[in-house]
Amino acid sequence: MIKTALKGSAFTIYSVLAGLLLGLPLFVIFFSFFSWDTAIWQHLAATVLPKYISNSLMLAFGVGFGATILGTCLAWLIVNYNFYGRRLIQWMVLLPLAMPAYIIAYTYTGLLDFAGPLQTFIRGTFDLGAQDYWFPEVRSLSGAIILMSLVLYPYVYILARTAFSEQSQKYREVSELAGVSPLKHFFKVALPLARPAIMTGAALAMMEALADFGTVEYFGVSTFTTGIYRTWFGMGDIKAASQLSGFLCLFVFILIMVEKMSRRDSQNYSSRQGKSAQAKQVNGINGILIFVLCSLPVAFGFIIPFVQLATWALSFSDLSNLADYPEYAMNSAMLASIGAIVVVAMALLFSYAKRLHPSKTVSGFIQLVSLGYALPGTVIAIGVLVPLGWLDIKLNVMTNVWFDFQPGLVFSGTVFALIFAYAIRFMSVALNNTEAGIQRIKPSMDEASKVLGDSPTQRLLRIHIPLLKASLLSATLLVFVDILKELPATLVLRPFNFNTLAVKAFELASDERLIDAALPSITIVLVGILPVIILTKTLDGIERKYA
Amino acid sequence: MLDINNLSLSFGTQKVLQKLTISLQQGEIGCILGPSGCGKTTLLRAIAGFKSVQAGSISVNDIIVSDAGYKMPVAKRKIGVVFQDFALFPHMNVLKNVAYGLSKLSKSEALKLAQEAIELVGLNDAKSKYPHELSGGQQQRVAIARAIAPKPDLLLLDEPFSSLDPDLRERLSSEIRSIIKQQNITALLITHDQTEAFAMADKIGVLHHQQCQQWGTAYDLYHEPATEFIADFVGEGVFIPVQVVAYENDSESKIEASDDKLLWLETQLGRFLLPQEYIDNAAFKVGDIAKMLVRPDDLRHQDESVLKAKVVGRSFRGAHILYRLSLNQGEPLLCLAPSHHDHQIGESFGIHLEVEHVICFPY
């Protein structure tokens, strides 16, 4: 008995320690914000801060708005109308998730800039000179908003689609009985009911927009993330960088609150009764119209940039640049594999600790470590750098005194720092899967195993892990792809001269070598399609449940 | 008010209802009773206008709203529907839910009508509450209020009490009935629950095998069932085997010829005159074996009777005890006796069959 209790509490102790470890960077940012340095702030306020605030807010709201419009309209059309090609659209509509914002950004830059195919075509066709016509500048704040909306709308779409398809057919019948037109029904009933879900999706898209580094850096738009990066990399001022990070976190926390509140609301709003709305068959011109309308976002958000990338990668890439491709591809694969396994294993232990002893402490730490998804990679990187750098200095001092030997940056300058940052950023992705999976295992399974003499560890190995295989696999895949795509934290924390696909793609693009950047980019995009397939299957499952 | 004539409904090639004919007068409450999956919800949806009809017609106030080639738009029919799961809008409070169907009216008028409806169902205090803050019974009242607020010509109720617990169900059903009656609303409800049908409805139709087996009052259904299915489905009872014989009027001597058409049913429990309508229909001839319906209340407890039956089962029902009896090892009989006639299993007591309505079917 005592032995069992101790083993159980070993998992609790793990979750407390691991929770503290992963929470450390959060605390660092939090406290640095409160160790307010007036001199730094005065300088920041006089120079860059107003620009950072206005650009970051405009970016976040712009993307929130764009993603909401695209995601909601798509979800409404796809749930309510049955048109030719609907199944294809349902699958394709999520594809932009595989397209990282920084990649779509430089792809469109290449497509639309002065020497790009479109402007060349315009000049050729209308016989115009360089100054004779006006063309919108992609590399701008509005360009960033549009492009990020194009790849982030699936966040809204996924949640809105589920919300719309859960709405009972009866609601529409009530409106029909009351003589309320379909359009009015949409605004009075369908949209208000889906509002919490849409808000949740919009908040997630806005978090991603605030977290973005690659796009805004490439476009030269000064936001918090680029500011933090420059303050640290350019000026080496970690103090100012972490104060800026803290400021950015204020906005992020507001979004987290909006998200959590909306999720709670949507539980009140879900009716879960009766048959869900039936899709209306639309044929002929109208059907084609809806198909075209629905394929526009995916065309601009995925197909066009993908084709451009593929063309560049296949025909224009300089072969001499290929020489180091295997190296950074391997680096990426290694990093993503180690990261995914570590993160998923940690998530599993958290979930299992909660299952063994569902205490407030464990749940609290799980909530804490799930916050990382909302934090920008740049912020996490600073939060990781500060304590690890301190630890490395102390370590070197200590070994120097005792052994007359300096090991160098053991923690902050190695892959360790990267994995640490990934664990914070992607823990919630893994936890979502392990928590949902472990809840599906009936409590009687645990009791049976307990009665038959298994210790908690044996139970984890013999019962839970085998039953969770599917959840663990999908969690690993999701985290793998997320790490592969991750740019800002990798950029800040990577060991010297250590390149990954994402870093290489970004660096080549920043050096205006767009064509050479295509190969690492398209690799990321292709691997990124895997989780989209899984997601499509899951969504179909949800929809079938309510059909 | 509501006239359904020779109505046929189907899903694709699968027939759901055939040649259904029922009608309701203004202010009457009708009920369609049937096991789940018998097509009663489909009928309701056809009346509301959510489904088109294959043959026959539906008219409301002498205007055809649906026939084989025509379907009046739902909103034009002036029909209110109370859905099985209520389908209240979770993002609107009670007042907004009730006023939802009144958006064509001016704001003040809509508010007035909604207030009236809410008052009618006794929810004045819960006006600004949201559906998730209400109990099941209150949600039900809101659903009724929303359906009757626009003053519909016809109110349809789809299994209105099925999601409530039995105690509440009974209380609410009589209350809802009095509201409907008081407002002189014509209503049609569908249910699989007989007690609900008996408590609410003036006229009841039983659906079986895609057809309405009988359209009549609860009394008719119970005492004069038109088909064997209804006899079996409605209320309790057993069939006992009978033989059709011919006797001279009040005489003990059997006759061969049946010129005077006086046919009798000979049973273990006595002899009963075959009612005239069976003779008119030439349903039976002398020598036929038939089965006769015996309701538990037809079989009386009578100590002096020579017929003694053995108790093989009993269930106490307060004022009465329902006995399961066996007579000469024959088919079991059901007898509803006042509960002070307390007999244990294995005991015997005298019984006497008194049938007011002789109902029999071919064996």
Interface residues (C-beta under 8 A of the other chain):
Chain A: S168 K170 Y171 E173 V174 S175 E176 L177 A178 G179 V180 K184 K188 V189 P192 L193 R195 N268 Y269 S270 S271 Q273 G274
Chain B: A48 G49 F50 V74 A75 K76 I79 G80 V81 F83 Q84 D85 A87 F89 P90 H91 Y100 G101 L102 S103 K104 Y130 H132 R146 P150
